[in-house]
Amino acid sequence: MWFASNKEVMCMIETEYLITVIYILFYALIGITIIAIAVIIALAIILSKSE
């Protein structure tokens, strides 16, 4: 029967943690991009109506 060594288990945990952090950062980047585009569109609409 095969058992993972402590080093392999730590590597798996670190890899899983790293992938989770990458997912969080990726979705945060998408969210911030959507908010920034919405703010730019809102400012463009407000500035075009003020003239």
Stockholm file with secondary structure:
# STOCKHOLM 1.0

chainA/1-51         MWFASNKEVMCMIETEYLITVIYILFYALIGITIIAIAVIIALAIILSKSE
#=GR chainA/1-51 SS CCCCCHHHHHHHHHHHHHHHHHHHHHHHHHHHHHHHHHHHHHHHHHHHHHC
#=GC SS_cons        CCCCCHHHHHHHHHHHHHHHHHHHHHHHHHHHHHHHHHHHHHHHHHHHHHC
//
